[in-house]
């Protein structure tokens, strides 16, 4: 078994728009940092798998798929924030296929853990709409692939992005085989992810949102990922943990101000790894989402990979210079009360 696996999206630079925050350099900064640290070459390099029509149709509507494909053919935006080029549709399929293949490798024990550098990102893509820089929902398609093709019965998706993973929540909101967790800054785009959003029907009680005020910082992350998420994972007992790894909660990110450090990210991933090792044969895999500062990209990815490998976490950028506040305490205390933790 390889200690770690990576998926790199070949040709992703063809999905690009001058001046846009979601740019190819994000992925290259991550890969470069892991190469310099000597981690990239240790990894099993994963090739994308085809996404079948049954899997794609279980996650996105036919109308949504047709719309994204058509905008890609024309090279036009689906909304003011979400651009496409003529290469974007095949690259979106590749990103989803890479996330699915990496999750499969971890599920089958070909690698203990892994990181899919999926691009374009995915967690804002709902069942019926591409939005928020996201075209297809990579982590949702990876989840569905495990359910349909690998016999998985229970999967947890943990979203660390600073923006709420509204698309992933939307897709699994009424489904019982997936538990969804999200830590995110609030108020902030897209405005969802409030405490009262907890799932419906078979999904009732399987959506856990932790909306954090600006400037919450590492303290909030520590409570969320050391106390709340592990407690809820233990109730649900997933067979694998998939992480939507957005690094835009970092204090250097230009689109938000949650003030988490790279070490804070590493410690959070380390806590999830510890839970996975004790409860689901160590199966945990990360899928790239947002994050727009290039220095933070390298620092957060390196800290997360060190945590996944059980190595000492490094953080050359250090903590935020701004003072964190403790407004998050009331929010996370309320989360604990709601879920009786």
C-alpha positions in Angstrom: 0.0 0.0 0.0 1.3 3.5 -0.9 1.3 5.9 2.0 -0.4 8.6 -0.1 -1.8 9.2 -3.6 -2.2 12.3 -5.7 -4.3 13.4 -8.7 -2.9 16.2 -10.8 -5.3 17.7 -13.5 -3.3 17.6 -16.7 -4.1 20.5 -19.0 -6.1 22.4 -16.4 -4.4 25.7 -17.4 -6.8 25.8 -20.4 -9.5 26.6 -17.9 -8.5 30.2 -17.2 -9.7 33.8 -17.3 -7.4 36.7 -17.0 -7.8 38.4 -13.6 -10.0 35.8 -12.1 -9.2 34.5 -8.6 -9.8 30.9 -9.6 -6.6 30.5 -11.7 -4.3 27.8 -12.7 -1.5 29.0 -10.4 -3.4 27.7 -7.4 -2.7 24.1 -8.3 0.8 24.8 -9.4 1.6 26.5 -6.1 0.4 23.4 -4.2 2.3 20.9 -6.4 5.5 23.0 -6.2 5.3 23.1 -2.4 4.8 19.4 -2.1 7.7 18.8 -4.6 10.1 21.0 -2.7 9.2 19.1 0.5 9.8 15.8 -1.2 6.3 14.6 -0.7 5.0 14.7 -4.3 7.3 12.0 -5.6 6.4 9.7 -2.7 2.8 9.6 -3.9 1.0 7.1 -6.2 0.0 9.2 -9.2 -3.7 8.6 -10.0 -5.3 8.8 -13.4 -8.9 10.0 -13.7 -11.6 7.4 -14.2 -14.6 7.9 -16.5 -17.8 9.3 -14.8 -20.7 7.2 -16.0 -24.0 8.6 -17.0 -25.7 6.9 -14.0 -23.3 8.6 -11.6 -23.5 12.0 -13.3 -27.3 11.8 -13.5 -27.5 10.9 -9.8 -25.7 14.1 -8.9 -26.7 16.7 -11.5 -29.9 17.2 -13.6 -29.8 16.7 -17.3 -30.7 20.4 -17.8 -27.7 21.4 -15.7 -25.3 19.2 -17.6 -26.6 20.4 -20.9 -26.3 24.0 -19.8 -22.7 23.7 -18.6 -21.7 21.8 -21.7 -23.3 24.4 -24.0 -21.6 27.3 -22.2 -18.3 25.5 -22.5 -18.8 25.0 -26.2 -19.4 28.8 -26.5 -16.8 29.8 -24.0 -19.3 31.9 -22.1 -20.0 32.4 -18.4 -22.9 30.7 -16.6 -23.0 33.7 -14.2 -20.8 36.7 -13.5 -18.5 34.7 -11.3 -18.4 31.4 -13.1 -16.5 31.3 -16.4 -16.0 28.6 -18.9 -13.7 28.1 -21.9 -14.0 25.6 -24.7 -11.9 23.2 -22.7 -13.8 23.6 -19.4 -16.3 20.8 -19.9 -13.8 18.1 -20.5 -11.6 19.5 -17.7 -14.6 19.4 -15.4 -15.2 15.8 -16.2 -11.5 15.1 -15.7 -11.5 16.8 -12.3 -14.5 14.8 -11.1 -12.9 11.6 -12.5 -9.7 12.4 -10.7 -11.5 12.9 -7.4 -13.5 9.7 -7.9 -10.3 7.7 -8.9 -8.4 8.9 -5.9 -11.3 8.1 -3.5 -11.5 4.6 -5.1 -7.7 4.1 -4.6 -8.1 4.9 -0.9 -11.2 2.8 -0.6 -9.5 -0.2 -2.1 -6.4 0.2 0.0 -4.1 1.0 -2.9 -3.1 4.1 -0.9 -3.6 4.9 2.8 -4.8 8.5 2.0 -4.6 11.0 -0.8 -5.2 14.5 -2.3 -7.0 15.2 -5.5 -5.9 18.6 -6.9 -9.2 18.9 -8.7 -9.7 21.9 -10.9 -12.2 23.4 -11.7 -13.4 23.2 -8.1 -16.9 21.8 -7.3 -18.5 22.2 -3.9 -20.8 25.1 -4.9 -22.3 23.2 -7.9 -25.8 22.1 -6.8 -27.9 19.4 -8.4 -29.3 22.0 -10.9 -26.8 24.9 -11.1 -23.1 25.5 -11.7 -22.1 28.5 -9.6 -19.4 30.0 -7.4 -16.5 29.1 -9.8 -17.7 25.5 -9.7 -18.9 23.5 -12.7 -19.4 19.9 -11.5 -19.5 18.8 -7.9 -16.3 16.7 -7.7 -16.6 15.5 -4.1 -20.3 14.6 -4.7 -19.4 12.6 -7.8 -16.6 10.9 -6.0 -19.0 10.0 -3.2 -21.6 8.7 -5.7 -19.0 6.6 -7.4 -18.1 4.9 -4.2 -21.8 4.2 -3.4 -22.6 2.9 -6.9 -19.4 1.1 -7.9 -17.6 0.1 -4.7 -20.4 -1.0 -2.5 -20.0 1.8 0.1 -22.9 2.4 2.4 -22.0 5.3 4.5 -19.7 8.2 3.6 -18.8 11.5 5.4 -18.0 14.7 3.5 -16.2 17.3 5.6 -16.0 20.8 4.0 -13.2 23.0 5.3 -13.6 25.8 2.7 -14.3 29.2 4.1 -17.5 29.3 1.9 -20.4 27.0 2.7 -20.5 23.9 0.5 -24.1 24.7 -0.5 -23.9 22.4 -3.6 -22.8 19.3 -1.7 -25.4 20.0 1.0 -28.1 20.5 -1.6 -27.2 17.2 -3.4 -27.3 15.0 -0.2 -29.8 17.0 1.9 -32.4 14.2 1.8 -30.2 11.2 1.4 -29.3 9.0 4.4 -26.1 7.4 3.3 -24.0 10.6 3.4 -23.3 12.8 6.4 -22.2 16.4 5.5 -20.2 18.7 7.8 -19.3 22.3 7.0 -17.2 24.9 8.8 -17.5 28.3 7.1 -17.4 32.0 7.6 -20.8 33.6 8.1 -22.0 36.0 6.8 -20.3 35.3 3.5 -21.1 33.9 0.0 -23.3 32.0 -0.7 -25.3 32.8 2.4 -26.4 29.2 3.3 -25.2 26.9 6.0 -27.1 28.1 9.0 -27.6 26.1 12.2 -31.1 25.1 11.3 -30.1 23.4 8.1 -29.9 19.8 9.3 -31.2 17.6 6.5 -34.7 16.3 5.6 -36.3 12.9 5.1 -33.6 10.2 5.1 -31.1 13.0 5.5 -32.6 14.4 8.7 -29.8 14.8 11.2 -27.1 14.2 8.7 -26.2 17.8 7.9 -24.1 19.7 10.5 -23.3 23.3 9.8 -20.9 25.4 11.9 -21.2 29.0 10.6 -18.3 31.0 12.2 -18.1 34.8 12.5 -15.2 36.6 10.8 -11.9 36.6 12.7 -12.7 33.3 14.5 -9.2 31.8 13.8 -7.5 28.7 15.0 -9.4 28.5 18.2 -12.7 27.9 16.5 -11.1 25.4 14.1 -9.6 23.5 17.1 -13.0 23.1 18.8 -14.8 22.2 15.6 -12.4 19.6 14.4 -11.2 18.2 17.8 -14.6 18.0 19.5 -17.6 18.5 17.3 -16.8 16.7 14.0 -15.2 13.6 15.7 -18.2 13.2 18.0 -20.6 13.4 15.1 -18.5 11.0 12.9 -18.6 8.5 15.8 -22.4 8.6 15.7 -22.6 8.1 11.9 -19.6 5.7 11.6 -18.8 6.4 7.9 -16.6 3.9 6.0 -14.5 6.7 4.5 -14.1 10.4 5.1 -13.8 12.7 2.1 -12.7 16.3 2.8 -13.5 19.3 0.6 -10.2 21.0 1.2 -10.6 24.7 0.5 -7.7 26.7 2.0 -9.4 30.1 1.8 -10.0 30.0 5.6 -6.3 30.9 5.8 -5.6 34.4 7.1 -3.8 35.5 3.9 -6.8 34.7 1.6 -8.1 37.8 -0.2 -11.8 36.8 -0.3 -12.5 36.1 3.4 -11.2 36.8 6.9 -11.6 33.7 9.1 -7.9 33.9 10.1 -7.0 30.2 10.3 -3.3 29.4 10.0 -1.7 26.6 8.0 -0.9 24.9 11.3 -4.6 25.2 12.2 -5.5 23.4 8.9 -2.9 20.7 9.6 -4.1 20.1 13.1 -7.7 19.8 11.8 -6.7 17.3 9.1 -4.7 15.4 11.7 -7.7 15.1 13.9 -9.8 13.7 11.0 -6.9 11.3 10.2 -6.8 10.1 13.8 -10.5 9.4 13.8 -10.3 7.6 10.5 -7.4 5.4 11.7 -9.4 4.4 14.8 -12.7 3.9 13.0 -12.6 3.3 9.2 -9.3 1.6 8.4 -7.6 5.0 8.0 -9.6 5.9 4.9 -9.5 9.6 4.3 -9.0 11.6 1.1 -8.9 15.3 0.3 -10.4 17.0 -2.7 -9.3 20.6 -3.6 -11.9 23.4 -3.5 -11.2 27.1 -3.1 -8.3 29.2 -1.8 -6.8 32.1 -3.6 -3.5 33.2 -2.1 -0.6 31.3 -3.6 1.6 31.4 -0.5 -1.3 30.1 1.6 -1.9 27.4 -1.0 1.5 25.9 -0.5 1.6 26.3 3.2 -1.9 24.8 3.8 -1.4 21.9 1.4 2.0 21.0 3.0 0.6 21.2 6.5 -2.4 19.0 5.5 -0.2 16.4 3.8 2.2 16.3 6.7 -0.8 15.6 9.0 -2.1 12.9 6.7 1.3 11.2 6.8 1.7 11.6 10.6 4.6 13.9 10.2 5.4 17.0 12.2 3.4 20.0 10.9 5.3 23.0 9.5 4.0 26.5 9.0 6.4 29.0 7.6 3.7 31.7 7.4 2.8 31.5 11.1 -0.4 32.8 12.7 -2.5 35.8 11.6 -1.2 39.2 12.7 -4.8 40.3 13.4 -6.4 39.6 16.7 -8.8 36.7 16.7 -12.1 37.2 18.5 -14.2 34.8 20.5 -17.6 35.4 19.0 -17.4 31.9 17.7 -17.7 30.4 21.2 -21.5 31.1 21.3 -22.0 29.5 17.9 -20.1 26.3 18.6 -21.7 26.1 22.0 -25.0 26.2 20.2 -23.9 23.5 17.8 -23.0 21.3 20.8 -26.4 22.0 22.4 -28.3 21.2 19.2 -26.4 17.9 18.6 -26.1 17.1 22.4 -22.3 16.8 22.3 
